[in-house]
Amino acid sequence: MSVASLVRGLGVAMALCFAFSAAVSAGDPPAPKPSGKWRIEFDHWSETDGDLVLHFAPVSGEPVDVTTRIPVNTRENLVAELVAGSLKGQLGGGYHVEVDDGEDVIVKVKGKTPKFVLSVGSSTATGLKVKVKRS
């Protein structure tokens, strides 16, 4: 085996190792950055009774899981109203919660309230599509 073949083989092996390690580490999505405003978008309807759990994590303070019971056949607009009511009841006065465009819920900070991260903890209401994004 020539030196050139050995170097080429070593180079290929190193490239494969690098590519494999990059693919493994790329599998984990980055943690969302805190924001002062989040949008929850609902689509479709619930095909079963279930619970939607939203995970609310302020930058300073304890995280809170807000659970909303979603009855079977509840359409996106009513789901938005139910979720907005649950969030208003559990988050307190430092946050403004509103329904936007019928099927979206917007949550934003008031005054000097710290930023937060909002995510879907779990959902057992099958058929209902929920998307949370920074605004």
C-alpha positions as CSV (number, residue, x, y, z in Angstrom):
1,M,0.0,0.0,0.0
2,S,1.4,3.3,-1.0
3,V,1.6,6.4,1.3
4,A,-0.8,8.2,-1.0
5,S,-3.4,5.5,-0.6
6,L,-3.0,5.4,3.1
7,V,-3.4,9.2,3.4
8,R,-6.4,9.1,1.2
9,G,-8.0,6.3,3.2
10,L,-7.3,8.1,6.5
11,G,-8.8,11.3,5.0
12,V,-12.0,9.5,4.0
13,A,-12.3,7.9,7.4
14,M,-11.9,11.2,9.2
15,A,-14.5,12.8,6.9
16,L,-17.0,10.0,7.6
17,C,-16.4,10.3,11.4
18,F,-17.0,14.1,11.2
19,A,-20.1,13.7,9.1
20,F,-21.6,11.1,11.4
21,S,-20.9,13.1,14.5
22,A,-22.5,16.2,12.9
23,A,-25.6,14.2,12.0
24,V,-26.0,12.9,15.5
25,S,-25.7,16.3,17.1
26,A,-28.0,17.9,14.6
27,G,-30.8,15.6,15.6
28,D,-31.6,17.7,18.7
29,P,-33.5,20.9,18.0
30,P,-32.1,24.0,19.7
31,A,-33.9,25.2,22.7
32,P,-36.3,28.1,21.9
33,K,-35.2,31.5,23.0
34,P,-37.4,33.4,25.4
35,S,-39.7,36.1,23.9
36,G,-42.1,38.7,25.1
37,K,-44.8,37.4,22.7
38,W,-45.9,34.0,21.5
39,R,-48.6,32.8,19.1
40,I,-50.4,29.5,19.4
41,E,-52.1,28.4,16.2
42,F,-54.8,25.8,16.1
43,D,-56.0,23.9,13.0
44,H,-58.6,21.1,12.4
45,W,-60.7,19.8,15.3
46,S,-60.4,17.3,18.1
47,E,-61.4,13.8,17.1
48,T,-61.4,12.6,20.7
49,D,-61.8,14.1,24.2
50,G,-58.4,15.1,25.5
51,D,-56.2,17.5,27.3
52,L,-53.8,20.0,25.9
53,V,-50.9,20.9,28.2
54,L,-48.9,24.1,27.5
55,H,-45.6,24.5,29.2
56,F,-45.0,28.1,30.3
57,A,-41.5,28.8,31.4
58,P,-40.6,32.4,32.4
59,V,-37.0,33.5,32.4
60,S,-37.2,34.1,36.2
61,G,-39.7,32.1,38.2
62,E,-41.2,28.7,38.3
63,P,-42.4,27.0,35.1
64,V,-46.2,26.3,34.9
65,D,-48.1,23.7,33.0
66,V,-51.5,25.0,31.9
67,T,-54.0,22.2,31.1
68,T,-57.1,22.8,29.0
69,R,-59.8,20.1,28.6
70,I,-60.8,19.7,24.9
71,P,-64.1,17.9,24.2
72,V,-64.5,15.7,21.1
73,N,-65.5,17.6,17.9
74,T,-64.3,21.0,19.2
75,R,-63.3,23.1,16.2
76,E,-60.2,25.4,16.2
77,N,-62.0,28.6,17.1
78,L,-63.6,27.2,20.2
79,V,-60.3,25.5,21.2
80,A,-58.6,28.9,21.0
81,E,-61.3,30.4,23.3
82,L,-60.9,27.5,25.8
83,V,-57.1,27.8,25.8
84,A,-57.2,31.6,26.2
85,G,-59.5,31.2,29.2
86,S,-57.1,28.6,30.8
87,L,-54.1,30.8,30.2
88,K,-55.8,33.9,31.6
89,G,-56.9,32.0,34.7
90,Q,-53.4,30.6,35.5
91,L,-50.9,33.2,34.3
92,G,-52.0,36.3,36.3
93,G,-51.9,40.0,35.6
94,G,-48.4,40.2,34.1
95,Y,-49.5,38.8,30.8
96,H,-52.0,39.8,28.1
97,V,-53.8,36.8,26.5
98,E,-56.1,37.3,23.4
99,V,-57.7,35.3,20.6
100,D,-56.6,36.5,17.2
101,D,-58.0,35.7,13.8
102,G,-60.5,33.2,15.5
103,E,-58.1,30.3,15.7
104,D,-54.9,31.8,17.2
105,V,-54.0,32.8,20.8
106,I,-51.5,35.4,21.5
107,V,-49.7,35.6,24.8
108,K,-47.5,38.6,25.6
109,V,-45.9,40.3,28.6
110,K,-47.2,43.5,30.2
111,G,-44.8,46.1,31.4
112,K,-41.6,44.7,33.0
113,T,-42.8,41.1,33.2
114,P,-39.9,38.8,32.2
115,K,-39.8,37.1,28.8
116,F,-40.8,33.4,28.6
117,V,-40.8,30.3,26.6
118,L,-44.1,28.6,25.6
119,S,-44.3,25.1,24.3
120,V,-46.7,22.2,23.9
121,G,-46.1,19.8,26.8
122,S,-48.5,17.2,25.6
123,S,-51.8,16.7,23.8
124,T,-54.2,13.8,24.0
125,A,-56.9,15.5,21.8
126,T,-56.2,13.6,18.5
127,G,-56.8,15.4,15.2
128,L,-56.2,18.8,16.7
129,K,-53.0,20.5,15.3
130,V,-51.2,22.9,17.6
131,K,-48.3,25.1,16.6
132,V,-46.5,27.4,19.0
133,K,-44.1,30.0,17.6
134,R,-42.3,33.2,18.7
135,S,-43.9,36.4,17.5
